[in-house]
Amino acid sequence: MSFDWAGLEQAVQDQLTGFVRRMRAEHPDDRLYAAAVHASYAETGSVIAWPLVGVAGERAVASAAGDRCTPGELRWSPADWPWQLDPGPAEDAWAARLEEAATADGGRRWEPVHARYLRTVVKACRAARRELLAEDTVGREFLVVAMDEARELVPRTLTPAQVRRHFPELDAEYRETARLAALPVGRRTRELIALVEAPPGSAALGREQATALLRAVGADAVPQVVERLAHARVKWPWAKLRSLCETGPAEADAALDGLNSRWPAVRCHALLILEGVRLSRARRERFTAGLTRLCREDPDATVREVAAGVARRTGR
């Protein structure tokens, strides 16, 4: 199925530029500093919803902060900005066509279609900023950014200098990740284990990022993870991490079979193992189908609860 990607890019760009112009006209005394595409909900294999567009002005954000927080806390939290633009009928129609393209062929094209959609949004953000600058609607300090929950799209819409200035915590994450990647495997593993155990906010990389990098080390990390498991007061996170580091195709197939076990504990364990494992497309489809079934139909309440948590965390 062919899809009009250029038309989609133009639709996102027009929505951004149109809303910024409108806010500029309605609030001439405020200093606009950013527009953001955000709250783009997607569910693997099915839904791709049209995002919201937010525009931020210095006074408006300060007023929204009020006494409950500082303006700085809301500065790059577009969901909390007071000026929001919901999708209209035209945008909903684009989302429906996009979703139709993504779910064709039984959903096998969903991931590449969704990835291209994200690239298109990034291109639209860059083009929107160029258009607004060219017509002097905004100053050069104005940013247009795509803001996903993990903030992975931020550096794709901004320059490195803009990331360093406005998102220093992201810049610190990238620099720390690059430093760790250059270390020998043994030392990298030791440092990642220390980061997994570090108090929240005490290091450039948080526990979630460190765990993901430790999993990426794979089997080479297992000896040190096992050693940590032996001395840990709370053992299950390290036991799970060990399983994730060791999980290959054969182990993944065994875990997928475990989704059909007669024993609730086995079904729960299989869910937690598969949650963090990189799967081939065929295995991913099996996992998604099994996860959906356990969420809706499993006779054990604990299994349904665990399945719902996995589905929520993985966006399935």
Secondary structure in CASP SS format (residue, H / E / C, confidence):
PFRMAT SS
TARGET T0000
AUTHOR 0000-0000-0000
METHOD secondary structure of the structure
MODEL  1
M C 1.00
S C 1.00
F C 1.00
D C 1.00
W H 1.00
A H 1.00
G H 1.00
L H 1.00
E H 1.00
Q H 1.00
A H 1.00
V H 1.00
Q H 1.00
D H 1.00
Q H 1.00
L H 1.00
T H 1.00
G H 1.00
F H 1.00
V H 1.00
R H 1.00
R H 1.00
M H 1.00
R H 1.00
A H 1.00
E H 1.00
H C 1.00
P C 1.00
D C 1.00
D C 1.00
R C 1.00
L E 1.00
Y E 1.00
A E 1.00
A E 1.00
A E 1.00
V E 1.00
H E 1.00
A C 1.00
S C 1.00
Y C 1.00
A E 1.00
E C 1.00
T C 1.00
G C 1.00
S C 1.00
V C 1.00
I E 1.00
A C 1.00
W C 1.00
P C 1.00
L E 1.00
V E 1.00
G E 1.00
V E 1.00
A E 1.00
G E 1.00
E H 1.00
R H 1.00
A H 1.00
V H 1.00
A H 1.00
S H 1.00
A H 1.00
A H 1.00
G C 1.00
D C 1.00
R C 1.00
C C 1.00
T C 1.00
P H 1.00
G H 1.00
E H 1.00
L H 1.00
R C 1.00
W C 1.00
S C 1.00
P H 1.00
A H 1.00
D H 1.00
W C 1.00
P C 1.00
W E 1.00
Q E 1.00
L E 1.00
D C 1.00
P C 1.00
G C 1.00
P H 1.00
A H 1.00
E H 1.00
D H 1.00
A H 1.00
W H 1.00
A H 1.00
A H 1.00
R H 1.00
L H 1.00
E H 1.00
E H 1.00
A H 1.00
A H 1.00
T H 1.00
A C 1.00
D H 1.00
G H 1.00
G H 1.00
R C 1.00
R C 1.00
W H 1.00
E H 1.00
P H 1.00
V H 1.00
H H 1.00
A H 1.00
R H 1.00
Y H 1.00
L H 1.00
R H 1.00
T H 1.00
V H 1.00
V H 1.00
K H 1.00
A H 1.00
C H 1.00
R H 1.00
A H 1.00
A H 1.00
R H 1.00
R H 1.00
E H 1.00
L H 1.00
L H 1.00
A H 1.00
E C 1.00
D C 1.00
T C 1.00
V C 1.00
G C 1.00
R C 1.00
E C 1.00
F C 1.00
L E 1.00
V E 1.00
V E 1.00
A E 1.00
M E 1.00
D C 1.00
E C 1.00
A C 1.00
R C 1.00
E C 1.00
L C 1.00
V H 1.00
P H 1.00
R H 1.00
T H 1.00
L C 1.00
T C 1.00
P H 1.00
A H 1.00
Q H 1.00
V H 1.00
R H 1.00
R H 1.00
H H 1.00
F C 1.00
P H 1.00
E H 1.00
L H 1.00
D H 1.00
A H 1.00
E H 1.00
Y H 1.00
R H 1.00
E H 1.00
T H 1.00
A H 1.00
R H 1.00
L H 1.00
A H 1.00
A C 1.00
L C 1.00
P C 1.00
V H 1.00
G H 1.00
R H 1.00
R H 1.00
T H 1.00
R H 1.00
E H 1.00
L H 1.00
I H 1.00
A H 1.00
L H 1.00
V H 1.00
E H 1.00
A C 1.00
P C 1.00
P C 1.00
G C 1.00
S C 1.00
A C 1.00
A C 1.00
L C 1.00
G C 1.00
R H 1.00
E H 1.00
Q H 1.00
A H 1.00
T H 1.00
A H 1.00
L H 1.00
L H 1.00
R H 1.00
A H 1.00
V H 1.00
G H 1.00
A H 1.00
D H 1.00
A H 1.00
V H 1.00
P H 1.00
Q H 1.00
V H 1.00
V H 1.00
E H 1.00
R H 1.00
L H 1.00
A H 1.00
H H 1.00
A C 1.00
R C 1.00
V C 1.00
K C 1.00
W H 1.00
P H 1.00
W H 1.00
A H 1.00
K H 1.00
L H 1.00
R H 1.00
S H 1.00
L H 1.00
C H 1.00
E H 1.00
T C 1.00
G C 1.00
P H 1.00
A H 1.00
E H 1.00
A H 1.00
D H 1.00
A H 1.00
A H 1.00
L H 1.00
D H 1.00
G H 1.00
L C 1.00
N C 1.00
S C 1.00
R C 1.00
W C 1.00
P H 1.00
A H 1.00
V H 1.00
R H 1.00
C H 1.00
H H 1.00
A H 1.00
L H 1.00
L H 1.00
I H 1.00
L H 1.00
E H 1.00
G C 1.00
V C 1.00
R C 1.00
L C 1.00
S C 1.00
R H 1.00
A H 1.00
R H 1.00
R H 1.00
E H 1.00
R H 1.00
F H 1.00
T H 1.00
A H 1.00
G H 1.00
L H 1.00
T H 1.00
R H 1.00
L H 1.00
C H 1.00
R H 1.00
E H 1.00
D C 1.00
P C 1.00
D C 1.00
A H 1.00
T H 1.00
V H 1.00
R H 1.00
E H 1.00
V H 1.00
A H 1.00
A H 1.00
G H 1.00
V H 1.00
A H 1.00
R H 1.00
R H 1.00
T H 1.00
G C 1.00
R C 1.00
END
